[in-house]
Amino acid sequence: MNRQPLSVVVTTLDSADTLPACLASVAWAEDIVVLDSGSTDATRRIAEAHGARFLTRPFTGYSEQKQAAIDLARHDWVLLLDSDEKLAEGGEDALRAVLADPDRWGYVLWRREWLFWRWQSPRSRLNHYVRLFDRRHARMNGLKVHETVAVDGPVRQLDVMIDHYGERDITGRTHKANRYSSLQVEDLERRGVGQLKLRLVCYPWIAFVRYYFLRGHWREGWAGFVAARVHAFYAFLKYAKLYEVRRGRVAVDRDPGPGTRDP
């Protein structure tokens, strides 16, 4: 059966540890684009060994980098993957079937997370994102972090899984929480977040309860508990950093400048 040709796009930076599994899982695609932002490891060699087109571009932000990779695709239908993700077993057949007769401009795929030393429980809530789409009707949403694909129309969930290896240890996860919380301050400022002190006090607890209990990560034992605590810390950091920015801005506005202070 004829189907729409597929471009797979992947952004990389020193991704040699995870890229082989990522590219092997989509080797059947007609076009694979790897857009790199300055790797010094074997990322390029691995990409080219898997038949991918390897291109480079300075990193200007997650959303911008992924959009640049999408723009390099040869085909209209795109599968967007991170370099630490791979299409799970059975995904190829399901995507081939959809591309034979697409009825939407975008499709949502499930994502299963690796938590430090184990996979998340199949009974805990899975993340889900638009990853398969017609690029003529979709673009990255432009957010600094938690960037997603925005589709000009309704989307549909597919029973297709992406395995996400993410951070392999607690140190990596906390570093990511620190980095992402700094990046998200600009997004929060743009939204005009209010009740900031209340959020500082309450929201980390809400984030923990939502992640650990409501999303069911208590089923992962200590891995789920540690992940929930780091998630709550991330929630605290992003609002604490926003508070710091706003407090600093007020201090600058109130500062009368040099030469006018009391001796």
CORHU-V726304 format. One line per field, one symbol per residue. phi: phi as a letter, one per 30 degrees, with the letter a starting at -180 (. if undefined). psi: psi as a letter, one per 40 degrees, with the letter a starting at -180 (. if undefined). A space follows every 50 residues. Layout:
phi = ???
psi = ???
This chain:
phi = .dbddbcccbcbahcddcdededddbddddbbcccccjdccdeddddddc iddcbbaedbkdddddddddddddbddbccbddcbbddejdedddedddd adcbcabccdbccdcibaddddcddddabdbcadddbaaddiddbhdbdc cdldbbdcdbccccdhddbdedddddddddddddeddddddidchdddde dcdeddddddddcddidddciddddddddddddddddddddddddddddd ddddddjdicddd
psi = hiihihhhhhiihffddeddddddefeeidhhhhhiffieaeddddddde eihhiihiheiddddddddddeieidhhhhiiefiihihedddddddded gheieiihiihhhhgceiiiieeihiihihdhiheefiiieeidifiihh hgiiiihighhhhhdaheiddddddddddddddeddddddefhafddddd ddddddddddddddefedeeaddddddddddddddddddddddddddddd dddeheiieeii.
